[in-house]
Structure formats: C-alpha cells, structure tokens
Amino acid sequence: MEPRQREPEGSYTIDTDGARRLCKCIIVRALRDLGSGLPVEQNKVWAWVQSDRFEEMCIWAGWGDGWMMDLFSSVHNLGPSVKKEITRDCVKMLKRFGKIA
C-alpha cells in the first residue's frame, strides 16, 4: 500500500518572490558552469540553454529569455583564454542586477 499524501493545512500560496530568486540563482549557477566548469558541465548547460526549460526558467526569474540567450551564447563562444574571466564578470553583474548574493 502506498503512503497517502496529506493536504497542506490552511491556505496554500506560492512564494513567488522565493521562486523568482531560486530561478535567478539557477541561471547564475548555470552561467558560471558554462564559462568555468568542466567540459561535461559545459555541455549539459548548453543543452539546457537550448531547451524549452531554459525559457521557462527565464520567465519565472523575470528575465527575458532573449537577452539571456544572447549572454549564454556569447559566453559559450568565447575562447578559452578569456572565458573564465569574462564569465566571472558576467556572474557578478547578474548577481547585482538580480539582487541575489
């Protein structure tokens, strides 16, 4: 017999600010992995960026997917000699812009 799930007590509300912040953190982490991670991580991030899930994440974050796609594409296409440094600056910029630590 499967365990039964209980309904939450009281009214159920979505913490939209928390969800938006979480999505921003995921996007920032993905950008960092794309520019500074191992090739396996970079490939996984790039595959995610090209999926519909990336667009959904950008919408939830409140960031337009057009400029985010441009940013990720630019980092993806950078040469290895400058990729880490530029990625670090982009991550700092996103954290400030998104008001996340």
Contacts in CASP RR format, 6 or more apart in sequence:
PFRMAT RR
TARGET T0000
AUTHOR 0000-0000-0000
METHOD contacts of the structure
MODEL  1
MEPRQREPEGSYTIDTDGARRLCKCIIVRALRDLGSGLPVEQNKVWAWVQ
SDRFEEMCIWAGWGDGWMMDLFSSVHNLGPSVKKEITRDCVKMLKRFGKI
A
19 60 0 8 1.000
20 60 0 8 1.000
20 61 0 8 1.000
20 62 0 8 1.000
21 100 0 8 1.000
23 57 0 8 1.000
23 58 0 8 1.000
23 60 0 8 1.000
23 61 0 8 1.000
23 62 0 8 1.000
24 61 0 8 1.000
24 63 0 8 1.000
24 94 0 8 1.000
24 98 0 8 1.000
24 100 0 8 1.000
25 100 0 8 1.000
26 57 0 8 1.000
27 57 0 8 1.000
27 58 0 8 1.000
27 61 0 8 1.000
27 63 0 8 1.000
27 68 0 8 1.000
27 94 0 8 1.000
28 91 0 8 1.000
28 94 0 8 1.000
28 95 0 8 1.000
28 100 0 8 1.000
30 45 0 8 1.000
30 48 0 8 1.000
30 49 0 8 1.000
30 72 0 8 1.000
31 45 0 8 1.000
31 71 0 8 1.000
31 72 0 8 1.000
31 75 0 8 1.000
31 87 0 8 1.000
31 90 0 8 1.000
31 91 0 8 1.000
31 94 0 8 1.000
32 87 0 8 1.000
32 91 0 8 1.000
33 41 0 8 1.000
33 42 0 8 1.000
33 44 0 8 1.000
33 45 0 8 1.000
34 41 0 8 1.000
34 42 0 8 1.000
34 45 0 8 1.000
34 46 0 8 1.000
34 49 0 8 1.000
34 72 0 8 1.000
34 75 0 8 1.000
34 76 0 8 1.000
34 87 0 8 1.000
35 42 0 8 1.000
35 75 0 8 1.000
35 76 0 8 1.000
35 78 0 8 1.000
35 83 0 8 1.000
35 84 0 8 1.000
35 87 0 8 1.000
36 83 0 8 1.000
36 84 0 8 1.000
36 87 0 8 1.000
36 88 0 8 1.000
42 76 0 8 1.000
45 72 0 8 1.000
46 72 0 8 1.000
46 76 0 8 1.000
48 54 0 8 1.000
49 69 0 8 1.000
49 72 0 8 1.000
49 73 0 8 1.000
49 76 0 8 1.000
54 65 0 8 1.000
54 68 0 8 1.000
54 69 0 8 1.000
55 65 0 8 1.000
58 64 0 8 1.000
58 65 0 8 1.000
58 66 0 8 1.000
58 68 0 8 1.000
59 65 0 8 1.000
71 90 0 8 1.000
75 83 0 8 1.000
75 86 0 8 1.000
75 87 0 8 1.000
75 90 0 8 1.000
78 86 0 8 1.000
78 87 0 8 1.000
94 100 0 8 1.000
95 101 0 8 1.000
END
